[in-house]
Amino acid sequence: MSPEARQEDLERHGLAEEPDGYLLSLRGFQAGMRAARALRDQGDEEAVRLLALDASDPLRWEYARCLQIEAFSRSGI
């Protein structure tokens, strides 16, 4: 995958690559929360627990970031 295509894919998932890892944008958080709700609807207990947290809770943001990194990884990188 070209660097340009990789950057587009990162942006599509709401991620930015930094020296210390991936940063999650608000758009990425929203996409991660949609994925978490889908997991919750399938009975995923971790998603149930984390969706019960306040939206400003750092754990909820970290969960969304992990879901987006996983989705990005599956997209062909």
PQR file with spaces between the fields and no chain letter, atoms N, CA, C, O and H, PARSE charges and radii, in Angstrom:
ATOM       1  N    MET     1       0.848   -1.170    0.000 -0.4000 1.5000
ATOM       2  CA   MET     1       0.000    0.000    0.000 -0.0000 2.0000
ATOM       3  C    MET     1       0.898    1.239    0.000  0.5500 1.7000
ATOM       4  O    MET     1       1.882    1.314    0.737 -0.5500 1.4000
ATOM       5  N    SER     2       0.540    2.191   -0.831 -0.4000 1.5000
ATOM       6  CA   SER     2       1.335    3.417   -0.922 -0.0000 2.0000
ATOM       7  C    SER     2       1.158    4.258    0.341  0.5500 1.7000
ATOM       8  O    SER     2       0.159    4.112    1.046 -0.5500 1.4000
ATOM       9  H    SER     2      -0.259    2.130   -1.430  0.4000 1.0000
ATOM      10  N    PRO     3       2.116    5.132    0.632 -0.5600 1.5000
ATOM      11  CA   PRO     3       1.978    6.008    1.801  0.2800 2.0000
ATOM      12  C    PRO     3       0.716    6.870    1.736  0.5500 1.7000
ATOM      13  O    PRO     3       0.086    7.133    2.761 -0.5500 1.4000
ATOM      14  N    GLU     4       0.347    7.308    0.528 -0.4000 1.5000
ATOM      15  CA   GLU     4      -0.852    8.125    0.377 -0.0000 2.0000
ATOM      16  C    GLU     4      -2.106    7.320    0.697  0.5500 1.7000
ATOM      17  O    GLU     4      -3.007    7.810    1.378 -0.5500 1.4000
ATOM      18  H    GLU     4       0.859    7.095   -0.305  0.4000 1.0000
ATOM      19  N    ALA     5      -2.163    6.089    0.208 -0.4000 1.5000
ATOM      20  CA   ALA     5      -3.321    5.230    0.481 -0.0000 2.0000
ATOM      21  C    ALA     5      -3.394    4.891    1.972  0.5500 1.7000
ATOM      22  O    ALA     5      -4.479    4.835    2.550 -0.5500 1.4000
ATOM      23  H    ALA     5      -1.431    5.691   -0.345  0.4000 1.0000
ATOM      24  N    ARG     6      -2.247    4.670    2.578 -0.4000 1.5000
ATOM      25  CA   ARG     6      -2.210    4.380    4.018 -0.0000 2.0000
ATOM      26  C    ARG     6      -2.747    5.569    4.816  0.5500 1.7000
ATOM      27  O    ARG     6      -3.524    5.395    5.755 -0.5500 1.4000
ATOM      28  H    ARG     6      -1.365    4.716    2.108  0.4000 1.0000
ATOM      29  N    GLN     7      -2.327    6.782    4.434 -0.4000 1.5000
ATOM      30  CA   GLN     7      -2.788    7.979    5.123 -0.0000 2.0000
ATOM      31  C    GLN     7      -4.294    8.154    4.958  0.5500 1.7000
ATOM      32  O    GLN     7      -4.982    8.515    5.913 -0.5500 1.4000
ATOM      33  H    GLN     7      -1.696    6.924    3.671  0.4000 1.0000
ATOM      34  N    GLU     8      -4.807    7.906    3.771 -0.4000 1.5000
ATOM      35  CA   GLU     8      -6.250    7.994    3.529 -0.0000 2.0000
ATOM      36  C    GLU     8      -7.001    6.984    4.381  0.5500 1.7000
ATOM      37  O    GLU     8      -8.061    7.290    4.927 -0.5500 1.4000
ATOM      38  H    GLU     8      -4.248    7.614    2.995  0.4000 1.0000
ATOM      39  N    ASP     9      -6.456    5.788    4.494 -0.4000 1.5000
ATOM      40  CA   ASP     9      -7.096    4.747    5.300 -0.0000 2.0000
ATOM      41  C    ASP     9      -7.082    5.128    6.780  0.5500 1.7000
ATOM      42  O    ASP     9      -8.071    4.925    7.484 -0.5500 1.4000
ATOM      43  H    ASP     9      -5.595    5.539    4.051  0.4000 1.0000
ATOM      44  N    LEU    10      -5.966    5.677    7.247 -0.4000 1.5000
ATOM      45  CA   LEU    10      -5.905    6.156    8.630 -0.0000 2.0000
ATOM      46  C    LEU    10      -6.985    7.202    8.874  0.5500 1.7000
ATOM      47  O    LEU    10      -7.709    7.128    9.867 -0.5500 1.4000
ATOM      48  H    LEU    10      -5.163    5.842    6.675  0.4000 1.0000
ATOM      49  N    GLU    11      -7.096    8.169    7.981 -0.4000 1.5000
ATOM      50  CA   GLU    11      -8.087    9.228    8.128 -0.0000 2.0000
ATOM      51  C    GLU    11      -9.507    8.675    8.088  0.5500 1.7000
ATOM      52  O    GLU    11     -10.374    9.137    8.830 -0.5500 1.4000
ATOM      53  H    GLU    11      -6.508    8.230    7.174  0.4000 1.0000
ATOM      54  N    ARG    12      -9.746    7.702    7.237 -0.4000 1.5000
ATOM      55  CA   ARG    12     -11.068    7.069    7.137 -0.0000 2.0000
ATOM      56  C    ARG    12     -11.466    6.429    8.467  0.5500 1.7000
ATOM      57  O    ARG    12     -12.648    6.380    8.807 -0.5500 1.4000
ATOM      58  H    ARG    12      -9.042    7.327    6.634  0.4000 1.0000
ATOM      59  N    HIS    13     -10.490    5.945    9.206 -0.4000 1.5000
ATOM      60  CA   HIS    13     -10.752    5.318   10.503 -0.0000 2.0000
ATOM      61  C    HIS    13     -10.651    6.302   11.666  0.5500 1.7000
ATOM      62  O    HIS    13     -10.796    5.920   12.828 -0.5500 1.4000
ATOM      63  H    HIS    13      -9.530    5.984    8.930  0.4000 1.0000
ATOM      64  N    GLY    14     -10.404    7.565   11.346 -0.4000 1.5000
ATOM      65  CA   GLY    14     -10.324    8.582   12.388 -0.0000 2.0000
ATOM      66  C    GLY    14      -9.072    8.487   13.237  0.5500 1.7000
ATOM      67  O    GLY    14      -9.089    8.797   14.428 -0.5500 1.4000
ATOM      68  H    GLY    14     -10.286    7.876   10.403  0.4000 1.0000
ATOM      69  N    LEU    15      -7.993    8.059   12.615 -0.4000 1.5000
ATOM      70  CA   LEU    15      -6.727    7.888   13.322 -0.0000 2.0000
ATOM      71  C    LEU    15      -5.654    8.788   12.726  0.5500 1.7000
ATOM      72  O    LEU    15      -5.684    9.114   11.540 -0.5500 1.4000
ATOM      73  H    LEU    15      -7.980    7.808   11.647  0.4000 1.0000
ATOM      74  N    ALA    16      -4.719    9.178   13.557 -0.4000 1.5000
ATOM      75  CA   ALA    16      -3.521    9.890   13.119 -0.0000 2.0000
ATOM      76  C    ALA    16      -2.333    9.170   13.738  0.5500 1.7000
ATOM      77  O    ALA    16      -2.348    8.818   14.918 -0.5500 1.4000
ATOM      78  H    ALA    16      -4.695    8.913   14.521  0.4000 1.0000
ATOM      79  N    GLU    17      -1.306    8.958   12.928 -0.4000 1.5000
ATOM      80  CA   GLU    17      -0.114    8.244   13.405 -0.0000 2.0000
ATOM      81  C    GLU    17       0.867    9.242   14.006  0.5500 1.7000
ATOM      82  O    GLU    17       1.249   10.220   13.364 -0.5500 1.4000
ATOM      83  H    GLU    17      -1.293    9.244   11.970  0.4000 1.0000
ATOM      84  N    GLU    18       1.263    8.985   15.232 -0.4000 1.5000
ATOM      85  CA   GLU    18       2.214    9.812   15.961 -0.0000 2.0000
ATOM      86  C    GLU    18       3.403    8.935   16.349  0.5500 1.7000
ATOM      87  O    GLU    18       3.298    7.710   16.279 -0.5500 1.4000
ATOM      88  H    GLU    18       0.952    8.191   15.754  0.4000 1.0000
ATOM      89  N    PRO    19       4.515    9.514   16.750 -0.5600 1.5000
ATOM      90  CA   PRO    19       5.670    8.704   17.149  0.2800 2.0000
ATOM      91  C    PRO    19       5.356    7.711   18.276  0.5500 1.7000
ATOM      92  O    PRO    19       5.947    6.633   18.334 -0.5500 1.4000
ATOM      93  N    ASP    20       4.436    8.070   19.162 -0.4000 1.5000
ATOM      94  CA   ASP    20       4.102    7.196   20.298 -0.0000 2.0000
ATOM      95  C    ASP    20       2.915    6.280   20.044  0.5500 1.7000
ATOM      96  O    ASP    20       2.493    5.562   20.950 -0.5500 1.4000
ATOM      97  H    ASP    20       3.956    8.946   19.115  0.4000 1.0000
ATOM      98  N    GLY    21       2.366    6.287   18.833 -0.4000 1.5000
ATOM      99  CA   GLY    21       1.223    5.434   18.533 -0.0000 2.0000
ATOM     100  C    GLY    21       0.177    6.178   17.736  0.5500 1.7000
ATOM     101  O    GLY    21       0.485    7.127   17.015 -0.5500 1.4000
ATOM     102  H    GLY    21       2.709    6.870   18.097  0.4000 1.0000
ATOM     103  N    TYR    22      -1.064    5.740   17.871 -0.4000 1.5000
ATOM     104  CA   TYR    22      -2.168    6.317   17.123 -0.0000 2.0000
ATOM     105  C    TYR    22      -2.992    7.232   18.014  0.5500 1.7000
ATOM     106  O    TYR    22      -3.270    6.921   19.172 -0.5500 1.4000
ATOM     107  H    TYR    22      -1.314    4.969   18.457  0.4000 1.0000
ATOM     108  N    LEU    23      -3.379    8.378   17.437 -0.4000 1.5000
ATOM     109  CA   LEU    23      -4.299    9.281   18.108 -0.0000 2.0000
ATOM     110  C    LEU    23      -5.672    9.115   17.478  0.5500 1.7000
ATOM     111  O    LEU    23      -5.787    8.869   16.278 -0.5500 1.4000
ATOM     112  H    LEU    23      -3.154    8.630   16.496  0.4000 1.0000
ATOM     113  N    LEU    24      -6.698    9.248   18.279 -0.4000 1.5000
ATOM     114  CA   LEU    24      -8.069    9.087   17.815 -0.0000 2.0000
ATOM     115  C    LEU    24      -8.736   10.455   17.699  0.5500 1.7000
ATOM     116  O    LEU    24      -8.692   11.256   18.633 -0.5500 1.4000
ATOM     117  H    LEU    24      -6.605    9.447   19.255  0.4000 1.0000
ATOM     118  N    SER    25      -9.349   10.714   16.556 -0.4000 1.5000
ATOM     119  CA   SER    25     -10.086   11.961   16.370 -0.0000 2.0000
ATOM     120  C    SER    25     -11.517   11.776   16.888  0.5500 1.7000
ATOM     121  O    SER    25     -11.927   10.664   17.220 -0.5500 1.4000
ATOM     122  H    SER    25      -9.385   10.063   15.798  0.4000 1.0000
ATOM     123  N    LEU    26     -12.256   12.861   16.952 -0.4000 1.5000
ATOM     124  CA   LEU    26     -13.657   12.776   17.347 -0.0000 2.0000
ATOM     125  C    LEU    26     -14.415   11.885   16.379  0.5500 1.7000
ATOM     126  O    LEU    26     -15.254   11.084   16.790 -0.5500 1.4000
ATOM     127  H    LEU    26     -11.923   13.764   16.682  0.4000 1.0000
ATOM     128  N    ARG    27     -14.123   12.023   15.103 -0.4000 1.5000
ATOM     129  CA   ARG    27     -14.763   11.165   14.086 -0.0000 2.0000
ATOM     130  C    ARG    27     -14.448    9.690   14.343  0.5500 1.7000
ATOM     131  O    ARG    27     -15.320    8.830   14.212 -0.5500 1.4000
ATOM     132  H    ARG    27     -13.441   12.674   14.769  0.4000 1.0000
ATOM     133  N    GLY    28     -13.207    9.409   14.706 -0.4000 1.5000
ATOM     134  CA   GLY    28     -12.812    8.038   15.024 -0.0000 2.0000
ATOM     135  C    GLY    28     -13.500    7.530   16.272  0.5500 1.7000
ATOM     136  O    GLY    28     -13.896    6.367   16.341 -0.5500 1.4000
ATOM     137  H    GLY    28     -12.500   10.107   14.812  0.4000 1.0000
ATOM     138  N    PHE    29     -13.647    8.416   17.277 -0.4000 1.5000
ATOM     139  CA   PHE    29     -14.366    8.033   18.500 -0.0000 2.0000
ATOM     140  C    PHE    29     -15.808    7.668   18.170  0.5500 1.7000
ATOM     141  O    PHE    29     -16.326    6.668   18.668 -0.5500 1.4000
ATOM     142  H    PHE    29     -13.325    9.361   17.221  0.4000 1.0000
ATOM     143  N    GLN    30     -16.450    8.466   17.340 -0.4000 1.5000
ATOM     144  CA   GLN    30     -17.837    8.197   16.972 -0.0000 2.0000
ATOM     145  C    GLN    30     -17.956    6.869   16.223  0.5500 1.7000
ATOM     146  O    GLN    30     -18.885    6.100   16.471 -0.5500 1.4000
ATOM     147  H    GLN    30     -16.029    9.277   16.936  0.4000 1.0000
ATOM     148  N    ALA    31     -17.034    6.599   15.318 -0.4000 1.5000
ATOM     149  CA   ALA    31     -17.043    5.326   14.591 -0.0000 2.0000
ATOM     150  C    ALA    31     -16.781    4.164   15.548  0.5500 1.7000
ATOM     151  O    ALA    31     -17.412    3.112   15.443 -0.5500 1.4000
ATOM     152  H    ALA    31     -16.279    7.223   15.117  0.4000 1.0000
ATOM     153  N    GLY    32     -15.854    4.358   16.476 -0.4000 1.5000
ATOM     154  CA   GLY    32     -15.571    3.316   17.465 -0.0000 2.0000
ATOM     155  C    GLY    32     -16.776    3.028   18.345  0.5500 1.7000
ATOM     156  O    GLY    32     -17.029    1.877   18.700 -0.5500 1.4000
ATOM     157  H    GLY    32     -15.342    5.213   16.562  0.4000 1.0000
ATOM     158  N    MET    33     -17.517    4.067   18.696 -0.4000 1.5000
ATOM     159  CA   MET    33     -18.714    3.873   19.515 -0.0000 2.0000
ATOM     160  C    MET    33     -19.816    3.165   18.736  0.5500 1.7000
ATOM     161  O    MET    33     -20.576    2.390   19.317 -0.5500 1.4000
ATOM     162  H    MET    33     -17.311    5.002   18.408  0.4000 1.0000
ATOM     163  N    ARG    34     -19.916    3.417   17.431 -0.4000 1.5000
ATOM     164  CA   ARG    34     -20.877    2.654   16.608 -0.0000 2.0000
ATOM     165  C    ARG    34     -20.493    1.178   16.597  0.5500 1.7000
ATOM     166  O    ARG    34     -21.352    0.305   16.715 -0.5500 1.4000
ATOM     167  H    ARG    34     -19.298    4.047   16.960  0.4000 1.0000
ATOM     168  N    ALA    35     -19.209    0.910   16.457 -0.4000 1.5000
ATOM     169  CA   ALA    35     -18.734   -0.481   16.479 -0.0000 2.0000
ATOM     170  C    ALA    35     -18.983   -1.112   17.845  0.5500 1.7000
ATOM     171  O    ALA    35     -19.357   -2.282   17.931 -0.5500 1.4000
ATOM     172  H    ALA    35     -18.511    1.619   16.362  0.4000 1.0000
ATOM     173  N    ALA    36     -18.775   -0.341   18.912 -0.4000 1.5000
ATOM     174  CA   ALA    36     -19.005   -0.852   20.269 -0.0000 2.0000
ATOM     175  C    ALA    36     -20.488   -1.177   20.482  0.5500 1.7000
ATOM     176  O    ALA    36     -20.824   -2.192   21.092 -0.5500 1.4000
ATOM     177  H    ALA    36     -18.471    0.609   18.842  0.4000 1.0000
ATOM     178  N    ARG    37     -21.369   -0.309   19.976 -0.4000 1.5000
ATOM     179  CA   ARG    37     -22.811   -0.591   20.111 -0.0000 2.0000
ATOM     180  C    ARG    37     -23.192   -1.865   19.365  0.5500 1.7000
ATOM     181  O    ARG    37     -24.022   -2.642   19.838 -0.5500 1.4000
ATOM     182  H    ARG    37     -21.096    0.515   19.480  0.4000 1.0000
ATOM     183  N    ALA    38     -22.587   -2.078   18.197 -0.4000 1.5000
ATOM     184  CA   ALA    38     -22.852   -3.304   17.448 -0.0000 2.0000
ATOM     185  C    ALA    38     -22.372   -4.523   18.237  0.5500 1.7000
ATOM     186  O    ALA    38     -23.052   -5.549   18.276 -0.5500 1.4000
ATOM     187  H    ALA    38     -21.913   -1.447   17.812  0.4000 1.0000
ATOM     188  N    LEU    39     -21.203   -4.408   18.862 -0.4000 1.5000
ATOM     189  CA   LEU    39     -20.693   -5.504   19.691 -0.0000 2.0000
ATOM     190  C    LEU    39     -21.599   -5.733   20.895  0.5500 1.7000
ATOM     191  O    LEU    39     -21.881   -6.877   21.251 -0.5500 1.4000
ATOM     192  H    LEU    39     -20.651   -3.575   18.830  0.4000 1.0000
ATOM     193  N    ARG    40     -22.056   -4.650   21.525 -0.4000 1.5000
ATOM     194  CA   ARG    40     -22.968   -4.762   22.669 -0.0000 2.0000
ATOM     195  C    ARG    40     -24.241   -5.492   22.249  0.5500 1.7000
ATOM     196  O    ARG    40     -24.736   -6.351   22.979 -0.5500 1.4000
ATOM     197  H    ARG    40     -21.826   -3.721   21.235  0.4000 1.0000
ATOM     198  N    ASP    41     -24.767   -5.154   21.080 -0.4000 1.5000
ATOM     199  CA   ASP    41     -25.988   -5.786   20.585 -0.0000 2.0000
ATOM     200  C    ASP    41     -25.791   -7.275   20.319  0.5500 1.7000
ATOM     201  O    ASP    41     -26.753   -8.042   20.295 -0.5500 1.4000
ATOM     202  H    ASP    41     -24.364   -4.456   20.486  0.4000 1.0000
ATOM     203  N    GLN    42     -24.537   -7.675   20.121 -0.4000 1.5000
ATOM     204  CA   GLN    42     -24.209   -9.089   19.925 -0.0000 2.0000
ATOM     205  C    GLN    42     -23.905   -9.783   21.245  0.5500 1.7000
ATOM     206  O    GLN    42     -23.584  -10.971   21.271 -0.5500 1.4000
ATOM     207  H    GLN    42     -23.756   -7.051   20.141  0.4000 1.0000
ATOM     208  N    GLY    43     -24.008   -9.033   22.343 -0.4000 1.5000
ATOM     209  CA   GLY    43     -23.801   -9.614   23.665 -0.0000 2.0000
ATOM     210  C    GLY    43     -22.386   -9.525   24.209  0.5500 1.7000
ATOM     211  O    GLY    43     -22.073  -10.186   25.199 -0.5500 1.4000
ATOM     212  H    GLY    43     -24.269   -8.068   22.322  0.4000 1.0000
ATOM     213  N    ASP    44     -21.532   -8.739   23.600 -0.4000 1.5000
ATOM     214  CA   ASP    44     -20.150   -8.598   24.066 -0.0000 2.0000
ATOM     215  C    ASP    44     -20.137   -7.879   25.424  0.5500 1.7000
ATOM     216  O    ASP    44     -20.531   -6.716   25.515 -0.5500 1.4000
ATOM     217  H    ASP    44     -21.786   -8.202   22.796  0.4000 1.0000
ATOM     218  N    GLU    45     -19.691   -8.564   26.463 -0.4000 1.5000
ATOM     219  CA   GLU    45     -19.723   -8.017   27.822 -0.0000 2.0000
ATOM     220  C    GLU    45     -18.783   -6.830   27.998  0.5500 1.7000
ATOM     221  O    GLU    45     -19.108   -5.894   28.728 -0.5500 1.4000
ATOM     222  H    GLU    45     -19.371   -9.509   26.389  0.4000 1.0000
ATOM     223  N    GLU    46     -17.636   -6.850   27.350 -0.4000 1.5000
ATOM     224  CA   GLU    46     -16.706   -5.723   27.455 -0.0000 2.0000
ATOM     225  C    GLU    46     -17.339   -4.461   26.879  0.5500 1.7000
ATOM     226  O    GLU    46     -17.226   -3.385   27.466 -0.5500 1.4000
ATOM     227  H    GLU    46     -17.372   -7.610   26.756  0.4000 1.0000
ATOM     228  N    ALA    47     -17.998   -4.587   25.746 -0.4000 1.5000
ATOM     229  CA   ALA    47     -18.671   -3.441   25.139 -0.0000 2.0000
ATOM     230  C    ALA    47     -19.778   -2.921   26.048  0.5500 1.7000
ATOM     231  O    ALA    47     -19.959   -1.709   26.170 -0.5500 1.4000
ATOM     232  H    ALA    47     -18.090   -5.461   25.269  0.4000 1.0000
ATOM     233  N    VAL    48     -20.510   -3.812   26.678 -0.4000 1.5000
ATOM     234  CA   VAL    48     -21.572   -3.400   27.603 -0.0000 2.0000
ATOM     235  C    VAL    48     -20.986   -2.574   28.737  0.5500 1.7000
ATOM     236  O    VAL    48     -21.506   -1.503   29.049 -0.5500 1.4000
ATOM     237  H    VAL    48     -20.363   -4.796   26.579  0.4000 1.0000
ATOM     238  N    ARG    49     -19.920   -3.047   29.355 -0.4000 1.5000
ATOM     239  CA   ARG    49     -19.289   -2.336   30.481 -0.0000 2.0000
ATOM     240  C    ARG    49     -18.755   -0.970   30.063  0.5500 1.7000
ATOM     241  O    ARG    49     -18.963    0.024   30.759 -0.5500 1.4000
ATOM     242  H    ARG    49     -19.497   -3.917   29.101  0.4000 1.0000
ATOM     243  N    LEU    50     -18.070   -0.926   28.933 -0.4000 1.5000
ATOM     244  CA   LEU    50     -17.441    0.318   28.519 -0.0000 2.0000
ATOM     245  C    LEU    50     -18.445    1.345   28.002  0.5500 1.7000
ATOM     246  O    LEU    50     -18.221    2.546   28.155 -0.5500 1.4000
ATOM     247  H    LEU    50     -17.901   -1.734   28.368  0.4000 1.0000
ATOM     248  N    LEU    51     -19.526    0.910   27.404 -0.4000 1.5000
ATOM     249  CA   LEU    51     -20.550    1.847   26.959 -0.0000 2.0000
ATOM     250  C    LEU    51     -21.321    2.432   28.133  0.5500 1.7000
ATOM     251  O    LEU    51     -21.965    3.472   27.994 -0.5500 1.4000
ATOM     252  H    LEU    51     -19.707   -0.066   27.280  0.4000 1.0000
ATOM     253  N    ALA    52     -21.264    1.782   29.274 -0.4000 1.5000
ATOM     254  CA   ALA    52     -21.928    2.306   30.465 -0.0000 2.0000
ATOM     255  C    ALA    52     -21.146    3.472   31.077  0.5500 1.7000
ATOM     256  O    ALA    52     -21.686    4.215   31.897 -0.5500 1.4000
ATOM     257  H    ALA    52     -20.741    0.937   29.387  0.4000 1.0000
ATOM     258  N    LEU    53     -19.890    3.634   30.686 -0.4000 1.5000
ATOM     259  CA   LEU    53     -19.062    4.729   31.194 -0.0000 2.0000
ATOM     260  C    LEU    53     -19.461    6.047   30.544  0.5500 1.7000
ATOM     261  O    LEU    53     -20.031    6.066   29.454 -0.5500 1.4000
ATOM     262  H    LEU    53     -19.452    3.030   30.020  0.4000 1.0000
ATOM     263  N    ASP    54     -19.157    7.142   31.219 -0.4000 1.5000
ATOM     264  CA   ASP    54     -19.383    8.470   30.679 -0.0000 2.0000
ATOM     265  C    ASP    54     -18.535    8.663   29.423  0.5500 1.7000
ATOM     266  O    ASP    54     -17.425    8.137   29.333 -0.5500 1.4000
ATOM     267  H    ASP    54     -18.694    7.127   32.105  0.4000 1.0000
ATOM     268  N    ALA    55     -19.055    9.413   28.458 -0.4000 1.5000
ATOM     269  CA   ALA    55     -18.341    9.625   27.188 -0.0000 2.0000
ATOM     270  C    ALA    55     -16.984   10.294   27.379  0.5500 1.7000
ATOM     271  O    ALA    55     -16.099   10.150   26.535 -0.5500 1.4000
ATOM     272  H    ALA    55     -19.957    9.840   28.531  0.4000 1.0000
ATOM     273  N    SER    56     -16.813   11.019   28.472 -0.4000 1.5000
ATOM     274  CA   SER    56     -15.526   11.680   28.710 -0.0000 2.0000
ATOM     275  C    SER    56     -14.517   10.781   29.423  0.5500 1.7000
ATOM     276  O    SER    56     -13.367   11.175   29.612 -0.5500 1.4000
ATOM     277  H    SER    56     -17.532   11.136   29.157  0.4000 1.0000
ATOM     278  N    ASP    57     -14.932    9.587   29.815 -0.4000 1.5000
ATOM     279  CA   ASP    57     -14.047    8.671   30.529 -0.0000 2.0000
ATOM     280  C    ASP    57     -12.909    8.215   29.604  0.5500 1.7000
ATOM     281  O    ASP    57     -13.178    7.739   28.501 -0.5500 1.4000
ATOM     282  H    ASP    57     -15.867    9.267   29.661  0.4000 1.0000
ATOM     283  N    PRO    58     -11.661    8.348   30.024 -0.5600 1.5000
ATOM     284  CA   PRO    58     -10.524    7.940   29.186  0.2800 2.0000
ATOM     285  C    PRO    58     -10.581    6.467   28.758  0.5500 1.7000
ATOM     286  O    PRO    58     -10.104    6.128   27.675 -0.5500 1.4000
ATOM     287  N    LEU    59     -11.146    5.602   29.576 -0.4000 1.5000
ATOM     288  CA   LEU    59     -11.240    4.183   29.187 -0.0000 2.0000
ATOM     289  C    LEU    59     -12.152    3.982   27.985  0.5500 1.7000
ATOM     290  O    LEU    59     -11.894    3.135   27.130 -0.5500 1.4000
ATOM     291  H    LEU    59     -11.534    5.877   30.456  0.4000 1.0000
ATOM     292  N    ARG    60     -13.220    4.771   27.929 -0.4000 1.5000
ATOM     293  CA   ARG    60     -14.139    4.661   26.796 -0.0000 2.0000
ATOM     294  C    ARG    60     -13.440    5.127   25.517  0.5500 1.7000
ATOM     295  O    ARG    60     -13.596    4.516   24.460 -0.5500 1.4000
ATOM     296  H    ARG    60     -13.429    5.459   28.624  0.4000 1.0000
ATOM     297  N    TRP    61     -12.666    6.218   25.621 -0.4000 1.5000
ATOM     298  CA   TRP    61     -11.912    6.696   24.467 -0.0000 2.0000
ATOM     299  C    TRP    61     -10.859    5.670   24.051  0.5500 1.7000
ATOM     300  O    TRP    61     -10.648    5.455   22.857 -0.5500 1.4000
ATOM     301  H    TRP    61     -12.540    6.715   26.480  0.4000 1.0000
ATOM     302  N    GLU    62     -10.205    5.042   25.006 -0.4000 1.5000
ATOM     303  CA   GLU    62      -9.187    4.040   24.686 -0.0000 2.0000
ATOM     304  C    GLU    62      -9.810    2.825   24.001  0.5500 1.7000
ATOM     305  O    GLU    62      -9.230    2.263   23.072 -0.5500 1.4000
ATOM     306  H    GLU    62     -10.377    5.217   25.975  0.4000 1.0000
ATOM     307  N    TYR    63     -10.982    2.428   24.462 -0.4000 1.5000
ATOM     308  CA   TYR    63     -11.689    1.300   23.843 -0.0000 2.0000
ATOM     309  C    TYR    63     -12.025    1.633   22.384  0.5500 1.7000
ATOM     310  O    TYR    63     -11.816    0.808   21.496 -0.5500 1.4000
ATOM     311  H    TYR    63     -11.453    2.884   25.217  0.4000 1.0000
ATOM     312  N    ALA    64     -12.543    2.835   22.139 -0.4000 1.5000
ATOM     313  CA   ALA    64     -12.860    3.258   20.774 -0.0000 2.0000
ATOM     314  C    ALA    64     -11.594    3.283   19.920  0.5500 1.7000
ATOM     315  O    ALA    64     -11.620    2.874   18.759 -0.5500 1.4000
ATOM     316  H    ALA    64     -12.714    3.506   22.861  0.4000 1.0000
ATOM     317  N    ARG    65     -10.498    3.755   20.485 -0.4000 1.5000
ATOM     318  CA   ARG    65      -9.223    3.798   19.757 -0.0000 2.0000
ATOM     319  C    ARG    65      -8.779    2.389   19.372  0.5500 1.7000
ATOM     320  O    ARG    65      -8.350    2.153   18.243 -0.5500 1.4000
ATOM     321  H    ARG    65     -10.477    4.087   21.428  0.4000 1.0000
ATOM     322  N    CYS    66      -8.885    1.464   20.308 -0.4000 1.5000
ATOM     323  CA   CYS    66      -8.495    0.075   20.027 -0.0000 2.0000
ATOM     324  C    CYS    66      -9.380   -0.536   18.940  0.5500 1.7000
ATOM     325  O    CYS    66      -8.886   -1.253   18.070 -0.5500 1.4000
ATOM     326  H    CYS    66      -9.234    1.656   21.225  0.4000 1.0000
ATOM     327  N    LEU    67     -10.665   -0.260   18.983 -0.4000 1.5000
ATOM     328  CA   LEU    67     -11.568   -0.776   17.947 -0.0000 2.0000
ATOM     329  C    LEU    67     -11.208   -0.209   16.582  0.5500 1.7000
ATOM     330  O    LEU    67     -11.250   -0.924   15.581 -0.5500 1.4000
ATOM     331  H    LEU    67     -11.066    0.323   19.689  0.4000 1.0000
ATOM     332  N    GLN    68     -10.853    1.073   16.535 -0.4000 1.5000
ATOM     333  CA   GLN    68     -10.490    1.688   15.267 -0.0000 2.0000
ATOM     334  C    GLN    68      -9.136    1.190   14.761  0.5500 1.7000
ATOM     335  O    GLN    68      -8.959    1.010   13.556 -0.5500 1.4000
ATOM     336  H    GLN    68     -10.819    1.654   17.349  0.4000 1.0000
ATOM     337  N    ILE    69      -8.197    0.969   15.649 -0.4000 1.5000
ATOM     338  CA   ILE    69      -6.908    0.406   15.243 -0.0000 2.0000
ATOM     339  C    ILE    69      -7.119   -1.002   14.682  0.5500 1.7000
ATOM     340  O    ILE    69      -6.513   -1.370   13.676 -0.5500 1.4000
ATOM     341  H    ILE    69      -8.341    1.115   16.627  0.4000 1.0000
ATOM     342  N    GLU    70      -7.968   -1.776   15.326 -0.4000 1.5000
ATOM     343  CA   GLU    70      -8.263   -3.127   14.836 -0.0000 2.0000
ATOM     344  C    GLU    70      -8.911   -3.064   13.453  0.5500 1.7000
ATOM     345  O    GLU    70      -8.538   -3.827   12.562 -0.5500 1.4000
ATOM     346  H    GLU    70      -8.461   -1.477   16.144  0.4000 1.0000
ATOM     347  N    ALA    71      -9.872   -2.168   13.269 -0.4000 1.5000
ATOM     348  CA   ALA    71     -10.530   -2.017   11.966 -0.0000 2.0000
ATOM     349  C    ALA    71      -9.518   -1.579   10.902  0.5500 1.7000
ATOM     350  O    ALA    71      -9.540   -2.079    9.778 -0.5500 1.4000
ATOM     351  H    ALA    71     -10.175   -1.548   13.993  0.4000 1.0000
ATOM     352  N    PHE    72      -8.638   -0.651   11.259 -0.4000 1.5000
ATOM     353  CA   PHE    72      -7.598   -0.186   10.347 -0.0000 2.0000
ATOM     354  C    PHE    72      -6.675   -1.347    9.965  0.5500 1.7000
ATOM     355  O    PHE    72      -6.311   -1.492    8.799 -0.5500 1.4000
ATOM     356  H    PHE    72      -8.620   -0.244   12.172  0.4000 1.0000
ATOM     357  N    SER    73      -6.306   -2.158   10.929 -0.4000 1.5000
ATOM     358  CA   SER    73      -5.414   -3.289   10.679 -0.0000 2.0000
ATOM     359  C    SER    73      -6.050   -4.313    9.744  0.5500 1.7000
ATOM     360  O    SER    73      -5.362   -4.914    8.919 -0.5500 1.4000
ATOM     361  H    SER    73      -6.602   -2.040   11.876  0.4000 1.0000
ATOM     362  N    ARG    74      -7.353   -4.511    9.870 -0.4000 1.5000
ATOM     363  CA   ARG    74      -8.063   -5.459    9.021 -0.0000 2.0000
ATOM     364  C    ARG    74      -8.269   -4.922    7.608  0.5500 1.7000
ATOM     365  O    ARG    74      -8.582   -5.692    6.699 -0.5500 1.4000
ATOM     366  H    ARG    74      -7.912   -4.022   10.540  0.4000 1.0000
ATOM     367  N    SER    75      -8.099   -3.623    7.408 -0.4000 1.5000
ATOM     368  CA   SER    75      -8.425   -3.019    6.118 -0.0000 2.0000
ATOM     369  C    SER    75      -7.355   -3.236    5.038  0.5500 1.7000
ATOM     370  O    SER    75      -7.499   -2.742    3.920 -0.5500 1.4000
ATOM     371  H    SER    75      -7.845   -2.997    8.146  0.4000 1.0000
ATOM     372  N    GLY    76      -6.310   -3.954    5.359 -0.4000 1.5000
ATOM     373  CA   GLY    76      -5.349   -4.281    4.315 -0.0000 2.0000
ATOM     374  C    GLY    76      -3.943   -3.814    4.535  0.5500 1.7000
ATOM     375  O    GLY    76      -3.117   -3.922    3.628 -0.5500 1.4000
ATOM     376  H    GLY    76      -6.193   -4.355    6.268  0.4000 1.0000
ATOM     377  N    ILE    77      -3.636   -3.305    5.686 -0.4000 1.5000
ATOM     378  CA   ILE    77      -2.276   -2.851    5.968 -0.0000 2.0000
ATOM     379  C    ILE    77      -1.416   -4.050    6.284  0.5500 1.7000
ATOM     380  O    ILE    77      -0.224   -3.902    6.553 -0.5500 1.4000
ATOM     381  H    ILE    77      -4.306   -3.218    6.423  0.4000 1.0000
